[in-house]
Amino acid sequence: MIVEIPLFGAGINYFPTEISVLRVFEPRYLLLIGDSIKNDTTFSVGKNLSETGQIVSEVKIIDHKDISNAEQIVVVECTGLIKTIDLLSENEYPKALCERVSDIGLPPTEEELIKLQKDITKGIGKMVEQGLDIDLPVFEIDTSNRILKLWELSSKIPMSDDLRSKIIYENDVLKRYEILKSYVNKINELEF
């Protein structure tokens, strides 16, 4: 099913379940946020406003605050991934025609996810010891939904934009798990 959805070109994608903050100051995006709040609707966040076929993150607003009459801080949670089919720029703010991204393949086992969670905590601990200024993650999602748990694990460890995109564009759940596991293993094997 193809849907039309507002598109915020933030230069990043979010993993499903990830919570993040957007600083909004451009008039077109202030209008987009205002409409989303007023109508209680989702919008999408993507890397750019020029590339069709890109995977973008559908987000819902969970909190917002006016900083001034020309700037807002908006807290969003990613509810899923969608793929752009066409970009519509003749509106008050950018919109895209999109379709849902469907996962394929089998998810990792609960035991594999628990081990990966421990390895991520260990890897972040090593990063903190080397001066990275982040807190150890708090894991909140129950492992009863292993696909969402994998997304949560992906959102907890710092990674490059290229790796983030590689994980987001991989719709085979087991391959997505293998990419993340390989990255975490490399971190844990590094001698600092």
C-alpha positions in Angstrom: 0.0 0.0 0.0 1.4 3.4 -1.0 0.9 6.3 1.4 1.8 10.0 1.2 3.7 11.2 4.3 5.6 14.4 5.2 9.4 14.1 4.9 11.9 15.8 7.2 15.3 15.8 5.6 17.5 15.5 8.7 20.5 13.7 7.2 19.9 10.6 9.3 17.7 7.5 9.7 16.4 6.1 13.0 16.1 2.4 13.9 12.6 1.2 14.8 12.0 1.8 18.5 14.8 4.4 18.7 14.0 7.7 20.4 15.8 10.8 19.3 15.6 14.6 19.4 15.1 16.9 16.4 15.9 20.6 16.6 13.5 22.3 14.2 14.0 25.9 13.0 13.3 26.0 9.2 9.9 27.4 8.6 8.7 24.5 6.4 9.7 22.0 9.1 8.1 24.1 11.8 4.9 23.9 9.8 5.3 20.1 9.3 5.8 19.6 13.0 2.8 21.9 13.8 0.6 19.9 11.5 1.8 16.6 12.9 1.1 17.8 16.5 -2.3 19.2 15.6 -3.5 16.2 13.6 -1.7 13.6 15.8 0.0 12.1 12.7 3.3 10.6 11.9 5.9 11.9 9.5 9.2 10.5 8.1 12.8 11.4 8.7 15.3 10.7 6.0 18.8 11.4 4.8 17.9 13.8 2.0 15.0 15.3 0.0 16.4 14.3 -3.4 16.8 10.5 -3.5 13.9 8.2 -4.4 14.2 4.6 -3.3 15.7 5.6 0.0 14.6 4.0 3.3 13.2 6.6 5.7 12.1 6.3 9.3 8.5 6.9 10.2 8.3 8.7 13.5 5.7 9.9 16.0 6.1 12.9 18.2 6.2 11.9 21.9 7.1 15.4 23.3 7.9 18.9 22.0 8.9 22.2 23.5 9.1 25.7 22.0 12.5 27.2 22.5 11.5 30.5 20.8 8.9 31.5 18.4 11.1 30.3 15.6 12.6 27.1 17.1 11.3 23.8 18.6 12.8 20.8 20.2 10.9 17.7 19.2 11.3 14.2 20.7 10.4 11.5 18.3 10.1 7.7 18.4 10.6 5.6 15.2 7.7 3.4 14.6 8.9 1.7 11.4 10.7 1.9 8.1 9.3 3.0 4.8 10.8 3.3 1.3 10.3 6.4 -0.9 8.8 5.8 -4.3 8.4 9.5 -5.3 9.2 12.8 -3.7 6.7 15.6 -3.8 8.2 19.1 -3.3 5.4 21.3 -4.5 3.8 21.4 -1.1 4.2 23.7 1.9 6.8 21.2 3.2 8.3 18.1 1.5 6.3 14.9 1.2 7.0 11.5 -0.2 5.0 8.6 -1.6 6.1 5.6 0.3 5.5 1.9 0.9 6.2 -0.2 4.0 9.4 -2.1 4.3 8.8 -5.8 5.2 11.2 -7.9 7.1 12.1 -11.3 5.7 13.8 -14.3 7.2 14.0 -15.8 10.7 15.1 -13.7 13.7 17.9 -14.8 15.9 17.1 -16.9 18.9 16.4 -15.3 22.3 19.7 -16.7 23.6 21.6 -15.1 20.7 20.0 -11.8 21.5 20.8 -12.0 25.2 24.5 -12.8 24.3 24.5 -9.9 21.8 23.1 -7.6 24.5 25.9 -8.6 26.9 28.5 -8.1 24.2 27.1 -4.7 23.4 27.3 -3.7 27.1 30.9 -5.0 27.2 31.8 -3.1 24.0 30.3 0.2 25.2 32.2 -0.3 28.5 35.5 -0.5 26.5 34.5 2.6 24.6 33.8 4.5 27.9 37.2 3.4 29.3 38.8 5.0 26.3 37.0 8.3 26.8 33.7 8.0 24.9 31.2 10.1 26.9 28.1 7.9 27.0 26.3 5.9 29.6 25.9 2.2 29.6 22.7 1.3 27.8 19.4 0.5 29.6 17.6 -2.2 27.7 13.8 -1.8 28.0 12.1 -4.0 25.3 11.0 -7.5 26.3 12.7 -10.3 24.2 9.2 -11.7 23.3 9.5 -9.7 20.0 12.9 -10.6 18.8 12.8 -8.4 15.7 12.1 -5.3 17.8 14.7 -6.4 20.3 17.3 -6.5 17.5 16.4 -3.0 16.5 16.7 -1.9 20.1 20.2 -3.4 20.3 21.2 -1.7 17.1 20.2 1.7 18.5 22.3 1.3 21.7 25.8 1.1 20.3 27.6 4.0 18.6 28.3 3.4 14.9 29.1 5.2 11.7 26.3 6.5 9.4 27.5 4.0 6.8 27.0 1.0 9.1 23.7 2.4 10.4 22.5 2.6 6.7 23.7 -0.9 6.0 21.7 -2.3 8.9 18.6 -0.2 8.0 18.7 -1.2 4.3 19.0 -5.0 5.1 15.5 -6.4 5.3 16.7 -10.0 6.0 16.5 -10.1 9.8 19.2 -12.8 10.2 21.6 -10.9 8.0 20.9 -7.7 9.9 21.8 -9.6 13.1 25.0 -10.9 11.6 26.1 -7.4 10.6 25.5 -6.0 14.1 27.1 -9.1 15.7 30.2 -8.8 13.5 30.6 -5.1 14.4 30.2 -5.7 18.1 32.7 -8.6 17.9 35.3 -6.3 16.2 34.8 -3.7 19.0 35.3 -6.3 21.7 38.4 -7.7 20.0 40.2 -4.3 19.7 43.0 -3.7 22.1 42.9 -0.1 23.3 
